[in-house]
């Protein structure tokens, strides 16, 4: 009977230790992110800048037709208000500059 209680207590302590270690590990990983890092953009890291930024070419057409930016996405254009605001070349430059930040995505 005493042996069973010791075993149960040992298992409970082991589980608590594992949970605490996992939480400390997650907190430590998130502390390694640079200030202002946006984990939501990590899905763009595995896509080549030049091919992704070609979608910005549609923004010129959207502007010429005086369509709202929300409709740009319906026509396959990129994000005309942010990444594409400086055209394809601006998008590529921004994308390539941001690629170094992709190494932090493992901490998200």
LINHU-V654001 format. One record per helix or strand of 3 or more residues. SS is the DSSP state (2 for helix, 1 for strand). FROM is the first residue (numbers start at 1). LEN is the number of residues. Records with the same first field share a line. If there is no record, write none. Layout:
# LINHU-V654001
SS = FROM-LEN  FROM-LEN
This chain:
# LINHU-V654001
2 = 2-30  39-6  49-16  69-6  87-21
